[in-house]
Amino acid sequence: MTQLWNGDKRRIEMQEVGTRDGLQSEAQFVATDDKIALVNALSQCGLSRIEVTAFVSPLAIPALKDAEIVMNEITRQPGVIYSALVPNLMGAQRAIAARADELNMVMSAAETHNLCNLRMTQAQSFNAVAAVAAIAKDAGVALNLSLSCCFGCPMDGEVSAATVLDWCRRFMETPGVTGISLCDTTGMAYPTQVHALTRAFLSQWPASALTLHFHNTRGMGLANILAAIDAGAYRFDASFGGIGGCPYAPGASGNVCTEEVVHALELMGYDSGVDLKALLAVAHRLPGLIGHEVPSQLVKAGQRLDLHPLPAGFDDIKARALCR
């Protein structure tokens, strides 16, 4: 596998999905101008990729009904890839017309979840992927395939690694598919499972563009990222503020939190290329836009060495202690 290094620090690519995967789950509509401002601010943070929006039916996801306007009016920074989720051929055509750098298409490794989430069988979804891959290839636009429920399905239970890798093989053999994301859609993954599947994937496709997408539903998001890094992965989706979720995971928290991951990786000596202070400033905007607190512990508690003022009367406390 081709690794990215910066000096003696291994480079980790952080891919922001909050303005799509996060905002689509919010009941309060975030104004179009505010969405554009969020993407523009995130563009200044050093993220390698931003999933801006989704070109879906506004009846299905009204929170993202302004996809064309947002994608067309953001200020694009050199070196940042601006992607969009598309469900079908029509969505792909809309995204290409709006100048998306990359399309992201979803199907599930579990048949029941695929039917519930996409209203299609897996065979129908695969045919849709092939159709979108063909027009993406003709348009010179990259297509990433996000495979949901790679680490378990809330309806079907365990999903075997063999099943996941068989779907990955079919996608890798599809002209126009340029990358694959292994997705822990409902937060069922655990570290040893993640390590094994990541190593198995990279042993078969060592030069592929592999992304890992985790949710923090059961508190194992960061541990799963560390397990994937140990197995050789270096691209990860995350959501600023930790917003997001899935309707098929009752009580689920959001995606792994971008600023929490960046904070932890920096402390461990990894280089994400992300300006954590700038990213935190963007995350602090979210509660005012979505109408509630966000899961991010860094938004609540600050960074590890953010110091706090001394308590009132500290000088007296110190003086009395020294007099004993």
Rosetta blueprint (number, residue, H / E / L):
1 M L
2 T L
3 Q L
4 L L
5 W E
6 N E
7 G L
8 D L
9 K E
10 R E
11 R E
12 I L
13 E E
14 M E
15 Q E
16 E E
17 V L
18 G H
19 T H
20 R H
21 D H
22 G H
23 L H
24 Q H
25 S H
26 E L
27 A L
28 Q L
29 F L
30 V L
31 A L
32 T H
33 D H
34 D H
35 K H
36 I H
37 A H
38 L H
39 V H
40 N H
41 A H
42 L H
43 S L
44 Q L
45 C L
46 G L
47 L L
48 S L
49 R E
50 I E
51 E E
52 V E
53 T E
54 A E
55 F L
56 V L
57 S L
58 P L
59 L L
60 A L
61 I L
62 P H
63 A H
64 L H
65 K L
66 D L
67 A H
68 E H
69 I H
70 V H
71 M H
72 N H
73 E H
74 I L
75 T L
76 R L
77 Q L
78 P L
79 G L
80 V L
81 I E
82 Y E
83 S E
84 A E
85 L E
86 V L
87 P L
88 N L
89 L H
90 M H
91 G H
92 A H
93 Q H
94 R H
95 A H
96 I H
97 A H
98 A L
99 R L
100 A L
101 D L
102 E E
103 L E
104 N E
105 M E
106 V E
107 M E
108 S E
109 A L
110 A L
111 E H
112 T H
113 H H
114 N H
115 L H
116 C H
117 N H
118 L H
119 R L
120 M L
121 T L
122 Q H
123 A H
124 Q H
125 S H
126 F H
127 N H
128 A H
129 V H
130 A H
131 A H
132 V H
133 A H
134 A H
135 I H
136 A H
137 K H
138 D H
139 A H
140 G L
141 V L
142 A E
143 L E
144 N E
145 L E
146 S E
147 L E
148 S E
149 C L
150 C L
151 F L
152 G L
153 C E
154 P L
155 M L
156 D L
157 G E
158 E L
159 V L
160 S L
161 A H
162 A H
163 T H
164 V H
165 L H
166 D H
167 W H
168 C H
169 R H
170 R H
171 F H
172 M H
173 E L
174 T L
175 P L
176 G L
177 V L
178 T L
179 G E
180 I E
181 S E
182 L E
183 C E
184 D E
185 T L
186 T L
187 G L
188 M L
189 A L
190 Y L
191 P H
192 T H
193 Q H
194 V H
195 H H
196 A H
197 L H
198 T H
199 R H
200 A H
201 F H
202 L H
203 S H
204 Q H
205 W L
206 P L
207 A L
208 S L
209 A L
210 L E
211 T E
212 L E
213 H E
214 F E
215 H E
216 N L
217 T L
218 R L
219 G L
220 M L
221 G H
222 L H
223 A H
224 N H
225 I H
226 L H
227 A H
228 A H
229 I H
230 D H
231 A L
232 G L
233 A L
234 Y L
235 R E
236 F E
237 D E
238 A E
239 S E
240 F H
241 G H
242 G H
243 I L
244 G L
245 G L
246 C L
247 P L
248 Y L
249 A L
250 P L
251 G L
252 A L
253 S L
254 G L
255 N E
256 V L
257 C E
258 T H
259 E H
260 E H
261 V H
262 V H
263 H H
264 A H
265 L H
266 E H
267 L H
268 M L
269 G L
270 Y L
271 D E
272 S L
273 G L
274 V L
275 D L
276 L H
277 K H
278 A H
279 L H
280 L H
281 A H
282 V H
283 A H
284 H L
285 R L
286 L H
287 P H
288 G H
289 L H
290 I H
291 G L
292 H L
293 E L
294 V L
295 P L
296 S L
297 Q H
298 L H
299 V H
300 K H
301 A H
302 G L
303 Q L
304 R L
305 L L
306 D L
307 L L
308 H L
309 P L
310 L L
311 P L
312 A L
313 G L
314 F H
315 D H
316 D H
317 I H
318 K H
319 A H
320 R H
321 A H
322 L H
323 C L
324 R L
